Amino acid sequence: MKVVIVGGVAGGATAAARIRRLDEEAEIVVFERTGYISYANCGLPYYIGGTIEDAEELTLQTPESFWKRFRVQMKVHHEVTAIHPERKTVSVKNLENAEEFEESYDKLLLSPGAKPVLPKISGIGNEKLFTLRTVEDTFKIKKYIEEKKPKSVILAGGGFISLELAENLRESGMVVTIVQRPKQLMNPFDPDMASFIHNEMRQHGVKLYLGHTVEKVEENEQSINVLLKDGTALQADMVVMALGATPDTKLAKAAGLELGIKESILVDERMETSVADIYAVGDAVQVKHSVTGADVLISLAGPANRQGRIAADNICGGKSIYHGSQGSSVIKIFRLTGATTGINERTAKKAGINVDKVILSPMSHAGYYPGGKMMTMKVIFEKESYRLLGAQIIGYDGVDKRIDVLATAIHMKMKATDLKGLDLAYAPPYSSAKDPVNMAGYMIDNISKGILKQFHIEDIEKVVQKENIVRLDVRTPEEYAHGHIDGFRNIPVDELRERLNEIDTDKPIYVICQSGLRSYIASRILSGKGLECYNFAGGFRFYDAVIREQSLIETSLPCGMDQRK
């Protein structure tokens, strides 16, 4: 059996190695148009910033090492220019000497990846304007920075690459500005959770222009000018377009393969295309979202690697199935870690799901052990069925471990109430006896039993204006004086029983505290007296972070802490 693979990064390289492990006699040829195979795409911003010092660390394998271990022909600087399904060949061009030839196959695997999105504006092609997708792109940016020593950069886009590059360039001393068309960074997060990301970026001096679109790019001798759609003019020494990527499916389209959303390649659960013996994996393929069942594009290394393995199994006669992508991801944002899995609240509502949520702010480990830090968790579930839909976490230590537990729970189709019963590892330096994931489960279990009734940040305006209710803030007087919501009266939770006579017990009571814990305790005290009460999800800390950030966005202020004072 002869297998030809187009593209040698995540999915293609994984498939090649798996095919060899399953079939020692197969002839395997990989064509890669760049000079690199099996490289760490996610590590590129860290090399530009100097966190990764040796360029060779980015390359997980070389053509020589791949041949030595797997006897796979890795032909770099070879571009496949056409697929001929009727005669089972591909046309190939050697980019080093312009030689063209046809290569036959028994099975063909397409792993072409995606290409950077470039807006249709004037100025594209400017020598001070860059994209970041390949190792070659990385070296080009790195060389420009070393030779020209730019002091400022504008990043267009607010996804993974942009944020990672912003952090690395800012820490190297550059003035960094991000322009993003949506009014938030990192679309996998809901706007409320993204507020914590915005605040961290601003605190580290990154200027944010959210809700703005790049209209034009112009170069002058000293700098490059970026004109926004609203007329704002920005200036920097270089620009990086990081607007995301779109499936690179020119070959598949020309060969007559069926295409899906954004002209991605349609594949079945075996990763086989509409044409027999042609498989496809990675950023170029359309998949099913494992939570909603919707057709989606998910450009992440984990799914690409799994798809490569599954395609390899089936190429070798197996019966492996790809069950969809869940979108689990994690990102470092200066001191913070942000992580998400499943779907967010916005996506759930668009899908017509009757959604509910809990928001909590637990410590990363036992409070009595030094060094614990607070994280903010948002867990999404379906009302009535309590189907677990997704989770978002922003914090410091322990975020990655909690998101992985929640990702596993979603994958195994657990109910949100089942989180309370998970038997998770505990030692004071690592966790609490009541792990944050268990805590989320306890809260959702209380909701299912009617023990906990909530109101949310989107309800605040109505609650403040509503008549015939009691608004109660149960924090300490010092916390209350430092900041509170107008209309909420302060009675500390530890004084509540003795001061019940100060409350109109004939009215519903809406309770808030700093994180949601003391207000829950207050709610139970009040409920125990037969009163109707509602606990504010997330607490004042969550409210304050979200409202402050929304105010900055609405007033279009680009910088952070200075404008808030």
N, C-alpha and C positions, 0 to 999 in steps of 0.2 A: 504494500500500500504506500502510495506517495501522497504526502500532505503538504500543501502550500499554504503558508500563513502570510497575510498582508498586515504588517504592523507588528513591531516587536517590543512594545512596552508592557503594560500590566497584563491585559488579557491575552495578547499574542504570545508573550514569553512564558506565561503560566501554562497555556495550552501546549506549547511545544515541549516543555519539560514533562508535563503529565502524559502526553502521548508517548514519549520515550519510555517512561516508567511502565506504561501498559503494553507497549509493543517495541521490543528491542530491535526488530527487523524493519520497522517502518522507515521510509526515506522522508525526512522532514526538512523543508526549505522555508526560511523566513526572509521576507523582503522588507527592509526598513529604509525609508527615504532619508531619514536623518543619519547622523554618524553615531548614534547611540542606541543601545537596546537595554531593556530592563533597568531603566533609571528611576530615581526617586523623584517623581514629578512634584510631590508635596514638599520636598526639601529645597526647591529652587529659590524661594524668597530668603531662606536662611543662609544660603551661600552668598547671595547678593549682599546681605547685611553683615556677613563675616562670622556669623554664629558657627556655620560649617566652613572651615578654612580650606580644606583640601577638596578640589573639584572631583577627584577620583572617588571620594566618599559618596557622591551622588549616583555613581554607576554601580549597580548591584552585580551586574555581569558584563563581560565584554564578549565580542564575537569569538575570541580565542578561548576564553574560559568556558563559554557555553559549548563550544565544539569539544573541548577536552573532556568535559564531564558528561555531556548528553549526546555527542555526535550529531548535533543539529547544525545545519548550514545557515549561519546568520549573515545574510548579505546586506550590509549597510550601504547607504548612498545608492540604493536601488529603488526606483519608484515604479510601482505597478500602474500602468496607464490605461489598461482595459481588461475586462473579463469577458471571456468567450464561453458561456455555459454550453453552447451546442457542440463544441469540440473539446471541452474541458481543458482550456488553456488560459493563461493570462499573458498579456503583453507587458514587458518589463524594459525599463530604460536605466542603464548604468549612468548615474549622474556624474561620475568622475571622467568617463571617456565618451559619453554620448552613445555608446553601443546599445542597440535595441534587439530584443529577442523574445521568443515565446517560451513559456514554461508550462508543461503539462501537469495535471493533478488528477488524483482520484477523489480526494476530498479537499475543499478549499475553506479556509477560515479567514473571515474579514475582521480585523481589529484596527480600523483606521483612526479611531479616536474622534476628536472634535477639533474644530478650528476656532480661533478667537473671533468674537463678534466685533466687527468694526462698523461704526455708524456711517451713514452716507452723508458725510459732511466734507467741506473743503478743508484741506490741510493734511489729510491722511497721506502718509508717505514722507512726511517731514522727518529729517534725520535726528531731530530731538524727540521724536515720538516713537514709543516702543510698545510691543505686546510681550506677554510672558506666558509661553506655553511649552516650549522645548528647551533642551539644554543649550542649544545654539542661541536662543533668545536670552537666556541667562548670561551667557558669556558676553553677548553684545552689550547688555545693560551694565554688567560688571566692568567691562573695559571702558565704557563711556564714563562711568563714575570715577574710575581710577585716573583716567587721562584728563577729563574736563573738570573734575572736582565740582560738580553742581552743588549748589547750596539749597535748592528748593525743587520740589516735585509736585505735580498734580496727578492724582490717581483717579481715573474715571471708572466708577463701579464700586460696589460695596459688598462684594462676596469674599470668599475664602482667600483667594490670591491677593486681592487688594488690601485686606486687613493685615495679612501676614507681611506683605511688602511694606505697608505703612509702618508697622511696628519696627521692622528691621532698619528701614531707612531713617526713621525718627531717632532710633537709638544710635545710629551712626552720626547724628548731628544735623540731618537735613530738616528743613521746614517742609512739612507734609500737609497737603490739602486733598481731601476726598470729595468728589462730586458724584452724587448718586441721584438718579431720577426718582425712585420711590422715596418716601419720607422716612425710611429707616435703612440701616445696614442689616445684612444677614437675613434674607427673606425666610429661611427656615424657622426663624423665631417670630413670635407674635410681637407687635409693637411695644407692649408693656415690658416684655423681657428684653427686647432690644435696647430699651432705655438704659439699662445697666452697661451695655456695650458702648453706647454713645458716650456716657459719662466717663468711662475709662479712657476712651480715645481722647476726649477733650482734656481730661486731667493730664494727659501726657503731651499736650500741645498740638494734637492733630486737629486741623480745622475741618469742619464738616459743613458741606453745602448739600443738605438733604432736600429732596423735592425739586432739584434743578437738573437741567439737561444741557449737555455740551452741544452748542450750535455750530461753532466754527473754531478752527485752530490756525493760528498764523505765526510764522517765525520771523524774528528779526535777528540782528547780528548777536545780540547779547542774551536773548531769552526766547521763550515761546509764549504766545498769548492764547488764552482760552476764553472764548466768548460764550456766555451762557444764554439760554433762550430768553430770559427775562432782561437781558441787556447788561448783566453784571460781567465785568472784564477781570479775569484773573491772569496772573503772570507767574512763570516759574522757569527754571533752567532746563527742565525736561518734563515730559508727560508719558505716563504709562496707561494704555487703554486696557482696563481689566473689567470689561462689561459682560464677562461670561463667555461661553463657547456654544457653538452650534454643531450638530453632527456633520462629520466630513463624509458625505455619502455620494459624492460625484460618481465614483466607480459603480456603486450599486445601482444608482439611478440609470446610468447609461446601459447597464447590463440587463435592465428590465426587472430587477427585484422589486417586490412590493414594498412601498414606503409608508410610514406612519406620520405622527405629528412632527412638525418641523423637518420633514423629509428624512426622518430617522428610518433605520432598517427594521422592517417587521420580522420578528422571529417567533417561533412557537416555544413551548416550555422546554424543548430539547435544545434550544438556541439554533435551530435550523431555519433558514430563510424560506421564502416561497419557491425557491429553485432547489431541487434535490441535490444533495451533496455539497451545498454551500451553507456554511454556518457563519454567524456573526456575534460578536461580543463587545462589551465595553461602552464607551460614551456615545457610540454611533447607533445603538439599538434602542428601540422602544420596549419598555417592560411594563409589567403590572405592578401597581403599588400594593404591597402585601396587606395594608390596612384597609384601603378603600376599594381596591380592585380596579382603579382607574388607570388608563394608559398614561405613562409618565416617562420623562427622561431624567435619570439620576446619574450624574457624573461623579462617581466616587471610586476610589481604588479598590475598596473591599468587594463591592458587587462585581467589578470588572474581573477581579481575580477568581471569584467563585464561578462566574459565567465561563471563563476560560477553562476551568477544570471540568465543568459540566459538558461543555462542547467537546472537549477532548475525550471524555468518557464515551459519549455517543458516537464520535468519529471512530472509536475503537470497538464499537459494537455493544456498548453498554446501554443502560436505560436510566440515566440520571435526569432529574427534573429540576428546573429552576422555579422556585416558588414566589418569585417577585422580590422587589427591593423595598426596604423599610426606611432608607434615608438616614441611618444612624451616623452622626458625625460629631467631631469635637474640634475645637480651635483654641489656640493660645492667643490672648489679647492682652499684651503687656503682663500685668500681674494676674489678670483674670483667666479663668477657663470657662468657655461656653460650650454646651453640648446639647444635642437634640436627637430625638428618635421618634419614629412614627409621623403623625401629622400634627400640625398646630391647630389652635382654635379657629383661626381664620379659614383654613382649608376645610376643617370639619363642617363649619357653617355653610360654606359654599357647596359642599357635597350634600347638604340637606340633612345632616346628622343632628339630632337633638342632643346638644353637647353640654356638659358641665365640667367643672374644674375645681381643684384645690390648689392653693398657693401657700407655701410654708417656707420658713427661714431657719432651718436647723443648723447646728454646728457640725463641722467636718469630723470631729471626734469628741470624746468625752470632755465636758466643760472644765473638769478639774485637772485635766492633763494640759500642760502648757502648749501654746501654739495653735489652739483651735480657732478656726475662722468660719464665719457664717456663709452659707450658700442660700440661694433663692431657687426653689423648685416650683415648677408649674406642671401638674399632671392632669391630662385631659382624658375624659371618659364619656361614654354615652349614657344619657339618662335612662333610667328604668332597667336597661339590660346590664349596665355597669361594665360594658366592654371597654377594655383599656385601649385608648387610641394613640396616645403620644405623650411625650414629656420634654420639658426644656429645663435646663439647670444652668445657672450662672453662679460662679463662686471661685474658690481657690483650690485647696487640697480636697481630694476625694470626689470631685465632680465626675471624672471619667469612670470611676468604679460604679457610682450610682446609676449613671446613664446606661451602662452596660447591663446592669441588673434589670432595669426597666425595659431595655431593648429585648432582652431574653424573655421577659414576661409577656411582652406584646407578641413576640414570635410564637410563643407557646399558647397564645390565645387565652391567657389568664384573664379573669375578671379583675377589675381595679380593687375590689374588696379583698381579693386573694393576697394582695401585697402584704397585708397585716400578718399573714402566716408564714412568710418566707423565713427560713432559718439561715441567717446571715452571720458571718464571722464578726466577732467582737473582741477587741482589746483596746484599752484606753488611748494608745497612740494612733489608732486607726479608725475607730468608730465609737458609737454609743451602744449601750445595751438595747436601746430603742433606736435602731438604725433609721436614718432619714427616709428610706424606702418603706420601712415598716410604718413610720409615722404617717406617711401619705396614705397608706392602707387603712390605718386606724381612723383617719379623718373621713375617708370615703365610706368606710363601714358605718361611722356615726351618721353620715348623711343618709345612707340606705335605711337606717333604722329610725330616722326622724329625730335623732339626738342632736344633730348639728344642722342649723339653718343658716345660710350665708347670704350676704350681699357683696357686690363686687365693685370694682373701681368705676365701671361704666354706669353704676347705679347711684354714685355719690351725688350728682347734681340733683336728681329727683329726691333723694333722701334729705338733702339740705333744704330743699324747697317744700317738702311735704309737711302738711299740718297734721295735728293729732297723733304725733309720735314723740318718743323720747330719744334723744341722741346722747350717747354716753361714751366718754373717753376714760378708760380705767387705768391709764398710766400714772406715774408719779407726778406731783405738781411741777417738778423740775423739767421732766420730759414735756409736759403739756406747755409750759412757758416757752420752751425752745421752739415749738411749732405745733400747730393743731389745725383742725378743720373748723371753720366758723360754724357755730350752732351746736357743737358737741360740748356738753358740760363735763367737767372733770370730777370724777369720784374714784380714787384709787381702788383697785380690786380688793386690797386687804382691809379697806374700810367699808366695803359695800354693804355687808350684812347689817352693820350698825347704822347705816345712813339710808336704808330703804325708804324711810319716811319722807325723804327729800325727792323721791321719784313718784311720778304719776303712774301708778301701777295699773291703771285702766287702759293705758295706751301701749302699742307695740314698742319695743325698745331695740334700738340699733346700737351695737357696741363695737368700739374700736380700741386697739392697744398698739404697741410698737410692732409686733410681729404676728399677732393673731392668737398667741397662746393664752395670755392673761384675759383677753376678751372672751375666749372660749370658756375659761374657768368662770368668768363673770356671768356668761350666758347660762352656764349650768346652775350657778347659784340662783339666778333669776327664774330659770325654768323650774327649779326645785320649789319655788314659791308659787308656781302655777302661772307664771307670766310668759307672754309671747315675746321672744327675742331673736335677734339675728346678729351673727358674728361677721365682721368685715374680713374678707379673705386677703391675706398678705400683710395686713397691718399698716400703720402709718408710715413705716420705713419704705414699704413698697409704693404706697400712694405718693409720698413725697418725691421719690426718684422718678416715677412716671410723669407726674404733673410738671415737675421742673423741666424735664426733657421735652415734653410736648410744647411747653411755653417757648423754649429756645427754638424749636423747629418752626413754630407758627410765626415767630418774629424774625426768622431767617438769620439768626445770629450764627456766624461761622465758628467762633471760638468758644472756650469753655468757661472756666471758673471766673475769669475777670468780669464777664458780663453778668454773672449771677450775683455778684456782690453789690 
